[in-house]
Amino acid sequence: MIPEILSLIFTKIVPVEEMVRAVSLVCRGWLETVVGPYCWNEIDVEHWCRSHWNSCNAGNRRGGLLIDSVVRKLVRRSKFTVGKFCAYRLGNAGFSYVANCGRCLKVLKIPVSEITDQVVEKHAELLVNLTELDISYCLKLTSKSLEAFGKHCKFLTHLKRNMPPLELGAVVASETGDDEAFAIGNTMAELDHLEFGFARMTDHGLCTILTACKALTYLDIQGCWNVRLEGALEERCKELSVFKTPWTDVESESEGSVENDSRGDDQSSDESSSSDSA
């Protein structure tokens, strides 16, 4: 069977770790397919990265180095033609290597990565065709990185930049205030989907995003406690197809609690009626 067909089969049914470790041992034809570029146009090693990081007792520097090393090996196999890349705890070295896929790369999902502003500013100019970006919980990135992505990735339509709740964040480099919101509004005019949970922005930053991002249809700002939705802001947000307010989770929990209390009252009432009848 030709490598192109085999690669389609492998990528649909075989996990990445098995493709690297076991498939290549079956026969020469399978080996040639796995070491060639056909299997690696889309690389999703997020699950493997999480499992590996957890097995290294989290925070082990050696674990991060191994993740970067594996990423470099897989990107080389693709001959730098990766169109979609997903990983976890990626370091500067790994990001630099992935960025060399340049115009081929359209989807980049690297939550909880250790990359810094300096490496993003250096390599963002290579990612001109990027349409989807997830840099949630990348605590070393600031508005400088968002601005770099926005200036160079003009086709960007989906951005996830969720952060940990303030009480859970340890040392967070991201600025307080509206710096990141301004960077998004000033450079990402084509955004259609924005997840910006637990950002530190105010109404001013939100207004900048709504005014600049005319194509926006999905906005999630859960946990953005500095947003008040004063004036016409709330109505503008409600015009979006999907809008999750800063208090969406709290409201859902409150409604669930009220519903449970109501059920409990009904049950108590029924039991009381049964007792009276007896």
Backbone bond lengths (Angstrom), bond angles and torsions (degrees), N, CA, C in turn:
res aa  C-N    CA-C-N  psi(-1)  N-CA   C-N-CA  omega(-1)  CA-C   N-CA-C  phi
1 M - - - 1.465 - - 1.529 109.18 -
2 I 1.335 116.88 139.23 1.463 119.84 -175.74 1.529 110.75 -70.14
3 P 1.341 117.36 150.62 1.465 121.21 -175.49 1.529 114.12 -55.62
4 E 1.342 117.57 -37.74 1.458 119.84 -178.65 1.523 111.64 -59.77
5 I 1.347 116.92 -42.72 1.463 120.79 179.88 1.524 110.89 -70.24
6 L 1.325 116.18 -45.07 1.465 120.07 178.50 1.528 111.58 -58.26
7 S 1.321 116.09 -41.40 1.463 119.53 -178.19 1.525 111.25 -63.36
8 L 1.335 117.50 -37.80 1.466 120.73 177.42 1.525 110.81 -61.94
9 I 1.326 116.23 -40.54 1.465 120.77 178.95 1.528 110.66 -67.26
10 F 1.332 116.00 -48.27 1.463 120.22 -177.64 1.529 111.67 -59.71
11 T 1.327 116.97 -46.85 1.462 120.12 -174.74 1.521 112.74 -67.49
12 K 1.325 116.98 -22.21 1.467 120.08 179.90 1.523 112.94 -85.98
13 I 1.327 117.96 -30.49 1.468 119.12 -171.70 1.526 114.78 -122.05
14 V 1.316 118.37 -9.53 1.470 119.82 -175.00 1.529 110.41 -114.35
15 P 1.349 119.42 123.40 1.461 121.66 175.40 1.527 111.13 -59.16
16 V 1.322 116.02 152.26 1.463 120.93 -176.76 1.522 111.81 -55.87
17 E 1.344 117.05 -45.16 1.464 119.36 -176.77 1.527 112.00 -62.79
18 E 1.343 116.35 -34.81 1.463 119.68 177.93 1.525 111.05 -72.73
19 M 1.339 115.45 -34.88 1.457 118.84 179.06 1.530 110.69 -63.69
20 V 1.305 115.97 -38.90 1.464 120.26 -179.64 1.522 111.45 -74.32
21 R 1.346 115.58 -39.79 1.457 120.00 -168.62 1.526 113.64 -91.19
22 A 1.330 117.55 -43.06 1.463 120.07 -168.32 1.524 114.98 -110.23
23 V 1.333 116.51 -41.98 1.469 119.59 -173.93 1.523 111.67 -58.30
24 S 1.316 116.04 -39.51 1.467 120.21 -176.70 1.523 113.02 -65.12
25 L 1.334 117.59 -15.09 1.466 121.08 -177.56 1.529 113.12 -89.64
26 V 1.332 117.10 -8.63 1.464 120.18 -173.65 1.523 111.94 -69.97
27 C 1.320 116.40 -52.58 1.469 120.14 -179.76 1.521 108.83 -161.33
28 R 1.313 116.17 170.49 1.459 120.81 -176.19 1.529 111.72 -63.95
29 G 1.336 116.65 -39.18 1.460 120.13 -179.74 1.512 112.21 -62.22
30 W 1.336 115.66 -41.99 1.454 119.50 178.52 1.527 110.87 -68.76
31 L 1.313 116.89 -38.03 1.462 120.68 177.29 1.525 110.67 -59.75
32 E 1.331 116.75 -46.52 1.464 120.72 -179.16 1.523 111.32 -62.38
33 T 1.329 116.47 -35.15 1.462 120.08 178.74 1.523 111.41 -68.45
34 V 1.337 115.97 -45.06 1.461 120.71 -175.49 1.526 112.30 -70.32
35 V 1.325 117.94 -34.99 1.467 119.43 -179.62 1.527 111.52 -84.39
36 G 1.316 117.87 -9.13 1.459 121.58 177.62 1.519 111.43 -86.38
37 P 1.324 117.73 179.39 1.464 121.51 -174.09 1.525 114.89 -79.25
38 Y 1.338 117.89 -15.65 1.462 119.70 -169.54 1.530 113.86 -63.74
39 C 1.324 117.47 -33.16 1.467 121.06 -177.59 1.525 113.20 -82.27
40 W 1.314 117.17 -5.49 1.459 118.89 -168.12 1.522 113.95 -122.69
41 N 1.334 117.36 24.74 1.464 119.49 173.81 1.527 110.98 -70.36
42 E 1.332 115.07 -26.89 1.460 121.39 172.59 1.523 107.80 -125.97
43 I 1.317 116.07 123.17 1.468 121.12 -179.13 1.522 108.76 -119.00
44 D 1.322 115.83 115.02 1.465 121.04 177.13 1.528 108.43 -123.44
45 V 1.321 115.16 98.83 1.469 120.38 -179.58 1.527 111.16 -114.64
46 E 1.325 116.66 19.60 1.462 119.08 -177.29 1.528 111.48 -60.84
47 H 1.327 117.26 -45.26 1.468 120.22 -179.31 1.533 110.47 -62.24
48 W 1.333 116.51 -44.38 1.460 119.59 179.42 1.523 110.59 -63.10
49 C 1.333 117.26 -42.35 1.469 121.20 -179.63 1.529 110.91 -61.05
50 R 1.333 116.25 -43.64 1.466 119.79 179.60 1.531 110.93 -62.91
51 S 1.328 115.96 -46.53 1.467 120.06 -179.85 1.522 110.92 -62.00
52 H 1.329 115.80 -43.84 1.460 120.14 -179.15 1.522 110.66 -65.33
53 W 1.339 117.03 -43.60 1.457 120.63 -178.67 1.524 110.69 -62.72
54 N 1.332 115.95 -43.41 1.467 119.75 179.48 1.524 111.51 -64.12
55 S 1.326 116.78 -37.22 1.468 119.86 179.96 1.522 111.75 -70.29
56 C 1.337 115.95 -19.52 1.474 120.21 178.60 1.524 111.24 -93.24
57 N 1.333 116.53 14.00 1.465 122.33 178.10 1.521 112.71 63.59
58 A 1.317 117.48 33.00 1.459 124.51 174.17 1.525 113.38 41.56
59 G 1.298 115.86 126.83 1.448 121.03 178.77 1.508 113.15 95.54
60 N 1.305 116.68 -6.82 1.458 120.94 178.12 1.530 108.97 -71.57
61 R 1.320 117.14 118.72 1.466 120.95 -177.20 1.522 111.31 -60.21
62 R 1.315 116.81 -34.16 1.462 120.53 -179.59 1.527 111.11 -62.24
63 G 1.342 115.95 -33.68 1.458 120.09 178.13 1.514 111.57 -62.83
64 G 1.339 116.80 -42.88 1.457 120.69 178.28 1.516 112.39 -65.04
65 L 1.322 116.44 -39.16 1.467 120.11 178.99 1.524 111.36 -64.49
66 L 1.328 116.79 -37.78 1.464 119.87 179.73 1.526 110.83 -68.41
67 I 1.338 116.96 -39.42 1.466 120.23 177.34 1.523 110.02 -58.99
68 D 1.318 117.49 -47.45 1.467 120.90 178.77 1.521 111.33 -61.68
69 S 1.329 116.23 -38.99 1.466 120.33 -179.49 1.526 111.38 -64.70
70 V 1.330 117.14 -44.44 1.469 120.99 178.85 1.524 110.38 -64.06
71 V 1.326 116.40 -41.72 1.468 120.35 178.85 1.523 110.90 -60.12
72 R 1.320 117.36 -44.15 1.463 120.34 179.30 1.528 110.80 -60.65
73 K 1.334 116.70 -41.50 1.465 120.62 -179.37 1.533 110.93 -62.74
74 L 1.336 117.02 -44.25 1.465 120.33 -177.80 1.526 111.67 -69.58
75 V 1.326 116.45 -38.45 1.470 119.45 178.46 1.523 110.47 -65.48
76 R 1.326 116.53 -38.38 1.468 119.48 176.09 1.525 110.79 -61.80
77 R 1.333 116.87 -40.96 1.463 119.93 178.90 1.532 111.15 -61.32
78 S 1.314 116.62 -33.52 1.471 119.82 -179.97 1.519 112.11 -74.84
79 K 1.322 115.96 -7.77 1.473 121.67 -172.88 1.531 110.19 57.19
80 F 1.328 114.75 37.85 1.465 123.43 176.22 1.531 112.07 59.49
81 T 1.341 115.80 39.95 1.469 120.49 177.79 1.526 111.56 -115.26
82 V 1.331 118.28 21.74 1.465 121.49 -177.73 1.529 110.15 -65.23
83 G 1.346 115.33 128.36 1.460 120.21 177.72 1.514 112.56 -100.04
84 K 1.336 116.11 -26.88 1.466 121.63 179.06 1.517 108.33 -137.29
85 F 1.338 115.84 129.37 1.460 119.98 -178.26 1.523 109.84 -134.37
86 C 1.331 116.21 127.62 1.463 122.12 179.08 1.525 109.33 -130.68
87 A 1.318 116.70 128.26 1.463 120.96 178.86 1.523 109.28 -152.71
88 Y 1.317 115.73 179.91 1.468 123.58 -176.53 1.523 106.88 -144.05
89 R 1.333 115.58 137.19 1.466 120.53 -179.67 1.529 112.68 62.14
90 L 1.315 116.52 35.80 1.460 120.55 177.79 1.525 109.58 -71.89
91 G 1.331 116.69 141.03 1.454 121.03 178.26 1.515 112.13 -99.54
92 N 1.319 116.59 179.56 1.464 121.11 -179.35 1.523 112.43 -59.29
93 A 1.331 116.40 -40.88 1.470 119.74 -178.50 1.522 110.89 -64.63
94 G 1.325 116.45 -43.31 1.459 120.17 179.05 1.514 112.12 -65.33
95 F 1.344 116.75 -42.22 1.464 120.17 179.01 1.525 111.14 -62.32
96 S 1.309 116.48 -43.48 1.466 120.29 -179.94 1.523 110.95 -58.69
97 Y 1.317 115.82 -39.11 1.463 120.28 -179.12 1.523 110.84 -68.85
98 V 1.328 116.51 -44.42 1.468 120.81 179.15 1.531 110.52 -62.71
99 A 1.324 116.61 -38.92 1.468 120.39 -178.87 1.518 112.19 -61.35
100 N 1.320 117.16 -23.83 1.463 120.46 178.70 1.525 113.02 -69.82
101 C 1.337 116.50 -7.32 1.475 119.43 172.08 1.528 110.25 -71.34
102 G 1.318 116.00 -16.16 1.455 122.50 170.68 1.514 115.30 52.00
103 R 1.322 116.08 -123.38 1.460 122.24 -173.60 1.524 113.22 -64.32
104 C 1.317 118.00 -20.88 1.475 120.59 -179.91 1.526 111.64 -69.90
105 L 1.318 117.00 -31.68 1.463 121.26 -171.64 1.530 111.20 -77.77
106 K 1.336 116.06 121.75 1.463 121.56 -179.78 1.525 112.69 -116.99
107 V 1.325 116.98 -27.88 1.467 121.18 -179.16 1.526 109.04 -126.29
108 L 1.333 116.32 124.83 1.465 121.84 -178.87 1.526 108.82 -132.06
109 K 1.332 116.19 112.02 1.460 121.32 -179.81 1.525 108.71 -122.75
110 I 1.328 116.31 107.57 1.467 120.58 -175.27 1.529 110.99 -135.98
111 P 1.344 118.63 57.71 1.466 120.13 -179.48 1.527 112.21 -63.09
112 V 1.324 115.12 152.86 1.472 123.40 176.58 1.527 111.57 57.13
113 S 1.311 116.51 34.72 1.463 119.33 179.98 1.521 111.35 -91.17
114 E 1.329 115.22 162.67 1.463 122.11 -173.76 1.525 112.37 -99.80
115 I 1.313 117.19 14.74 1.463 120.32 -175.66 1.525 111.33 -70.33
116 T 1.331 116.25 157.55 1.459 122.27 -175.71 1.525 111.39 -118.11
117 D 1.334 115.04 165.94 1.465 120.78 178.19 1.524 111.71 -56.13
118 Q 1.323 116.28 -41.40 1.461 120.13 -174.47 1.526 111.91 -59.40
119 V 1.333 116.53 -44.48 1.466 119.03 -177.51 1.528 110.95 -73.46
120 V 1.330 117.67 -33.17 1.468 120.03 176.86 1.526 110.31 -66.81
121 E 1.327 116.93 -45.79 1.465 120.16 -179.89 1.527 111.33 -62.14
122 K 1.317 116.71 -31.05 1.465 120.68 -179.43 1.525 112.23 -73.99
123 H 1.344 117.22 -36.67 1.467 120.18 -170.27 1.525 114.86 -109.19
124 A 1.324 119.14 -10.24 1.472 120.69 -175.84 1.522 112.31 -59.00
125 E 1.317 117.52 -29.70 1.461 120.52 -178.59 1.528 112.86 -64.53
126 L 1.333 117.01 -16.49 1.465 120.58 178.96 1.528 112.06 -80.84
127 L 1.337 117.19 -18.49 1.466 121.61 -169.32 1.527 111.61 -98.72
128 V 1.304 116.58 51.38 1.465 120.91 -170.98 1.523 113.54 -69.97
129 N 1.332 118.33 -20.02 1.468 120.59 -178.06 1.525 113.35 -104.32
130 L 1.317 116.89 12.39 1.461 120.57 -178.97 1.531 110.42 -65.38
131 T 1.348 116.37 130.11 1.468 120.93 178.77 1.526 112.29 -114.49
132 E 1.324 117.31 -24.42 1.470 120.80 -176.77 1.521 109.59 -135.43
133 L 1.340 115.95 130.27 1.462 121.41 -175.47 1.525 110.23 -137.77
134 D 1.320 116.29 130.20 1.463 121.74 174.28 1.524 108.63 -124.45
135 I 1.327 115.85 108.30 1.464 121.68 176.30 1.529 109.46 -122.75
136 S 1.325 115.49 37.58 1.460 120.54 177.64 1.529 110.74 -64.18
137 Y 1.333 115.37 142.25 1.467 122.62 175.45 1.527 113.30 60.04
138 C 1.312 117.37 21.01 1.476 120.74 171.78 1.523 106.43 -86.05
139 L 1.317 116.56 91.06 1.457 121.76 -166.87 1.524 114.09 -73.03
140 K 1.324 117.70 -15.23 1.465 120.01 -179.04 1.527 112.48 -90.72
141 L 1.326 116.62 -4.54 1.463 120.21 179.65 1.523 110.38 -92.09
142 T 1.320 115.96 147.91 1.458 122.19 178.21 1.525 109.12 -129.19
143 S 1.309 115.41 -166.88 1.469 120.48 179.20 1.532 111.68 -61.45
144 K 1.325 117.70 -22.95 1.469 120.31 179.03 1.528 110.93 -61.69
145 S 1.324 116.35 -41.28 1.467 119.97 179.04 1.523 111.10 -68.71
146 L 1.335 116.93 -42.59 1.461 120.00 178.36 1.522 110.59 -60.26
147 E 1.316 116.18 -41.04 1.461 120.08 178.47 1.524 111.12 -64.92
148 A 1.327 117.06 -40.27 1.469 120.75 179.20 1.525 110.88 -64.02
149 F 1.338 116.81 -45.83 1.467 119.80 177.07 1.528 110.21 -60.77
150 G 1.322 116.48 -45.12 1.459 120.16 -177.46 1.515 113.77 -63.34
151 K 1.318 116.92 -39.74 1.470 120.71 -178.46 1.519 112.45 -67.67
152 H 1.327 116.50 -35.47 1.464 119.80 -172.99 1.526 113.89 -101.66
153 C 1.329 117.36 -23.16 1.482 120.86 -176.30 1.527 108.84 -103.82
154 K 1.304 116.90 76.67 1.459 122.34 -172.24 1.524 113.47 -72.86
155 F 1.343 117.78 -12.81 1.465 120.72 179.52 1.532 111.81 -99.11
156 L 1.322 117.07 9.74 1.461 120.98 -176.66 1.531 110.69 -66.97
157 T 1.347 116.23 121.63 1.467 120.96 -179.91 1.529 112.60 -118.63
158 H 1.336 117.86 -23.18 1.465 121.87 -179.10 1.526 109.62 -122.20
159 L 1.330 116.38 124.03 1.465 121.00 177.36 1.524 109.99 -131.78
160 K 1.329 115.65 128.33 1.459 121.62 171.54 1.523 107.98 -115.20
161 R 1.325 115.40 117.87 1.458 121.06 178.90 1.538 108.01 -136.17
162 N 1.331 115.53 55.25 1.457 120.35 176.31 1.523 109.27 -77.67
163 M 1.324 115.43 148.41 1.460 120.89 179.92 1.523 109.92 -127.92
164 P 1.337 118.20 164.07 1.468 119.37 178.47 1.523 110.51 -70.61
165 P 1.335 117.70 152.91 1.467 120.11 173.44 1.519 110.07 -54.27
166 L 1.309 116.40 146.79 1.461 120.59 -174.49 1.517 112.36 -55.31
167 E 1.336 116.50 -38.99 1.461 118.46 -177.14 1.519 112.45 -71.98
168 L 1.362 117.08 -15.11 1.457 120.09 -179.62 1.523 112.41 -100.72
169 G 1.341 117.45 -19.37 1.454 120.21 -177.88 1.514 110.51 -70.96
170 A 1.300 117.23 135.87 1.460 120.79 179.23 1.526 108.45 -84.62
171 V 1.326 117.32 -100.59 1.457 121.36 177.24 1.515 107.34 -101.45
172 V 1.309 116.73 108.47 1.453 121.42 -175.37 1.518 109.17 -110.46
173 A 1.332 116.25 124.17 1.456 120.36 -177.25 1.519 111.92 -79.59
174 S 1.341 117.27 -23.31 1.453 120.71 -175.77 1.521 110.76 -59.47
175 E 1.345 115.34 140.25 1.448 120.14 -177.74 1.521 111.63 -70.39
176 T 1.325 115.18 151.37 1.448 118.83 169.12 1.519 107.04 -79.73
177 G 1.312 116.84 159.06 1.456 119.85 178.81 1.509 112.93 92.84
178 D 1.327 115.19 -152.29 1.462 121.53 -167.86 1.524 115.07 -102.64
179 D 1.306 119.38 9.83 1.464 120.96 -174.53 1.531 112.58 -56.98
180 E 1.324 117.12 -46.21 1.464 119.51 -178.96 1.528 111.00 -69.62
181 A 1.324 116.78 -38.74 1.470 120.01 177.73 1.524 110.59 -62.52
182 F 1.331 116.94 -41.82 1.468 120.19 177.70 1.525 110.75 -63.40
183 A 1.333 116.96 -40.87 1.471 120.40 179.54 1.524 110.53 -61.33
184 I 1.331 116.89 -41.30 1.467 120.82 178.26 1.523 110.51 -65.99
185 G 1.323 116.55 -49.62 1.460 120.30 -177.99 1.518 113.41 -63.61
186 N 1.314 116.91 -36.46 1.465 120.57 -175.51 1.523 114.20 -81.51
187 T 1.341 117.67 -16.97 1.474 118.25 -173.85 1.529 115.01 -129.46
188 M 1.344 118.61 -9.03 1.478 120.20 -174.22 1.525 111.29 -121.51
189 A 1.292 116.15 60.00 1.466 121.44 -173.65 1.522 113.87 -65.60
190 E 1.331 118.07 -21.78 1.470 120.80 -175.49 1.527 113.39 -92.27
191 L 1.324 118.12 5.61 1.466 119.74 -177.79 1.521 111.75 -59.07
192 D 1.330 114.39 133.83 1.466 121.90 175.24 1.526 110.49 -109.66
193 H 1.326 116.41 -29.39 1.464 122.66 -173.89 1.529 108.59 -134.03
194 L 1.332 117.24 121.30 1.465 121.31 -179.89 1.521 110.14 -133.35
195 E 1.331 115.43 122.26 1.460 122.09 171.28 1.523 107.07 -111.80
196 F 1.336 115.35 116.77 1.461 121.24 -170.56 1.528 109.39 -133.81
197 G 1.342 115.72 44.14 1.454 121.26 -174.98 1.518 113.66 -64.16
198 F 1.328 115.11 137.80 1.463 123.72 177.25 1.531 112.60 59.75
199 A 1.319 115.84 28.88 1.469 119.44 171.35 1.528 108.42 -72.29
200 R 1.338 115.95 160.76 1.461 119.44 -177.21 1.522 112.47 -96.58
201 M 1.328 117.42 15.48 1.464 120.37 -174.11 1.531 112.12 -71.83
202 T 1.339 114.23 163.64 1.459 122.85 176.07 1.530 108.79 -111.30
203 D 1.322 116.25 -174.04 1.468 120.44 176.02 1.528 111.43 -57.87
204 H 1.321 116.30 -33.13 1.467 120.43 -179.42 1.529 110.82 -62.03
205 G 1.321 116.54 -46.13 1.462 120.58 178.63 1.514 111.99 -64.90
206 L 1.332 116.68 -42.00 1.466 120.69 178.62 1.519 110.84 -62.26
207 C 1.321 116.96 -41.71 1.465 121.17 178.65 1.527 110.91 -60.93
208 T 1.323 116.71 -40.08 1.466 120.66 178.29 1.525 111.06 -61.10
209 I 1.331 116.91 -43.58 1.467 121.06 179.59 1.525 110.93 -64.17
210 L 1.326 117.21 -47.31 1.468 120.79 -178.07 1.521 111.87 -64.10
211 T 1.320 116.44 -36.30 1.466 120.51 -178.72 1.521 111.52 -72.11
212 A 1.329 116.85 -38.97 1.469 120.53 -174.47 1.526 112.97 -85.61
213 C 1.323 116.85 -36.27 1.477 120.88 -173.63 1.526 109.90 -94.29
214 K 1.308 116.31 78.71 1.468 122.15 -174.44 1.521 112.55 -65.66
215 A 1.335 117.85 -25.85 1.470 121.06 -176.36 1.528 112.68 -86.67
216 L 1.318 117.65 -0.55 1.461 121.49 -173.91 1.532 111.47 -63.41
217 T 1.340 116.37 128.26 1.467 121.64 176.50 1.527 111.90 -123.31
218 Y 1.332 117.05 -20.36 1.468 121.42 -177.13 1.524 108.38 -127.61
219 L 1.334 116.52 123.12 1.462 120.90 -179.82 1.523 109.72 -138.64
220 D 1.318 115.83 122.08 1.462 122.50 178.53 1.523 108.07 -120.44
221 I 1.344 116.23 110.78 1.468 120.33 179.04 1.536 109.98 -123.49
222 Q 1.329 115.64 37.45 1.460 119.48 177.75 1.528 110.11 -58.88
223 G 1.327 115.62 135.73 1.454 120.19 177.17 1.518 114.90 82.40
224 C 1.329 118.13 2.97 1.476 120.60 176.68 1.527 108.09 -82.68
225 W 1.325 115.58 79.44 1.458 120.59 -168.85 1.524 113.77 -68.25
226 N 1.326 118.80 -18.20 1.464 120.67 179.28 1.522 112.74 -81.41
227 V 1.328 117.15 -8.62 1.468 121.04 177.99 1.523 108.93 -82.90
228 R 1.327 116.48 130.11 1.466 121.74 -178.46 1.529 112.74 -109.16
229 L 1.332 117.39 -15.53 1.474 122.66 -177.32 1.523 111.39 55.36
230 E 1.322 115.69 47.09 1.462 120.55 -179.38 1.525 111.06 -84.73
231 G 1.320 115.57 160.70 1.461 120.78 179.48 1.518 111.43 65.93
232 A 1.337 115.65 -134.76 1.469 121.03 -177.39 1.526 112.71 -88.48
233 L 1.333 117.46 1.63 1.465 120.28 -174.89 1.527 112.67 -59.52
234 E 1.323 116.53 -43.80 1.463 119.10 -177.21 1.519 111.27 -62.68
235 E 1.336 117.12 -41.69 1.464 120.13 179.30 1.528 110.92 -65.38
236 R 1.318 116.85 -38.53 1.472 120.03 177.84 1.525 110.73 -62.86
237 C 1.313 116.00 -39.37 1.465 119.87 179.68 1.525 111.55 -68.74
238 K 1.311 117.03 -37.35 1.461 120.96 -178.68 1.526 112.39 -69.16
239 E 1.319 117.39 -16.19 1.459 120.77 176.89 1.530 112.01 -74.68
240 L 1.331 116.83 -15.16 1.463 121.00 178.31 1.529 110.11 -71.73
241 S 1.319 116.89 155.08 1.472 120.51 178.50 1.525 111.09 -62.77
242 V 1.331 116.61 -41.52 1.469 121.67 177.73 1.523 108.50 -133.72
243 F 1.324 116.03 125.55 1.460 120.41 177.12 1.520 108.96 -137.42
244 K 1.332 115.90 120.78 1.457 121.72 176.65 1.525 107.95 -109.05
245 T 1.313 115.60 115.18 1.456 121.73 -175.03 1.528 110.91 -71.98
246 P 1.334 116.61 169.88 1.469 118.60 175.97 1.527 112.76 -59.18
247 W 1.331 116.17 -22.30 1.463 120.01 -173.09 1.528 112.54 -110.48
248 T 1.323 118.77 15.57 1.471 121.66 -175.70 1.522 112.07 -56.23
249 D 1.329 118.23 -49.28 1.466 121.14 -179.18 1.522 111.44 -63.41
250 V 1.335 115.75 -41.75 1.464 120.51 -179.27 1.521 110.03 -63.33
251 E 1.348 115.66 -43.59 1.463 120.09 -179.89 1.520 111.04 -64.12
252 S 1.338 116.89 -39.90 1.465 120.96 179.87 1.523 110.80 -64.01
253 E 1.346 116.16 -43.24 1.462 120.11 179.22 1.524 110.73 -64.71
254 S 1.354 115.86 -38.94 1.457 120.29 179.78 1.522 111.20 -64.52
255 E 1.342 116.02 -43.84 1.460 120.44 178.83 1.521 110.82 -63.29
256 G 1.340 116.18 -40.17 1.458 120.26 178.79 1.517 111.61 -64.09
257 S 1.348 116.09 -38.75 1.455 120.70 179.47 1.517 111.18 -66.00
258 V 1.349 116.07 -43.00 1.466 120.73 178.87 1.521 110.57 -62.38
259 E 1.341 115.99 -42.21 1.465 120.80 -179.82 1.528 110.80 -63.66
260 N 1.328 116.78 -42.22 1.464 120.50 178.99 1.524 111.45 -65.26
261 D 1.361 115.48 -40.21 1.462 119.39 177.80 1.521 110.69 -62.26
262 S 1.347 114.80 -40.69 1.463 120.00 -179.72 1.524 110.97 -63.23
263 R 1.330 115.81 -42.76 1.462 120.13 178.73 1.523 110.58 -63.78
264 G 1.340 114.91 -38.94 1.459 119.02 179.44 1.513 111.49 -64.18
265 D 1.353 116.50 -41.26 1.459 120.79 178.32 1.518 111.07 -63.37
266 D 1.359 115.86 -42.67 1.463 120.35 179.65 1.522 110.73 -62.25
267 Q 1.335 115.76 -41.94 1.457 120.21 -179.09 1.526 110.48 -65.22
268 S 1.345 116.33 -41.74 1.458 120.38 179.45 1.515 110.80 -63.28
269 S 1.357 114.23 -39.35 1.462 119.63 179.50 1.519 111.05 -63.96
270 D 1.351 116.16 -42.50 1.463 120.84 179.57 1.523 110.70 -63.60
271 E 1.340 116.11 -42.57 1.458 120.02 -179.60 1.521 110.92 -64.70
272 S 1.357 115.11 -37.73 1.457 119.66 179.35 1.520 110.91 -65.31
273 S 1.351 115.82 -41.62 1.465 120.82 179.72 1.518 110.46 -63.44
274 S 1.331 116.52 -42.23 1.460 121.23 179.83 1.521 110.52 -63.07
275 S 1.328 115.75 -39.01 1.458 120.58 -179.43 1.514 110.93 -66.44
276 D 1.356 116.74 -41.48 1.458 121.29 179.82 1.523 110.86 -64.12
277 S 1.355 115.76 -39.53 1.465 120.53 -179.00 1.517 110.88 -64.13
278 A 1.353 114.72 -37.85 1.457 118.96 179.56 1.518 110.50 -66.49
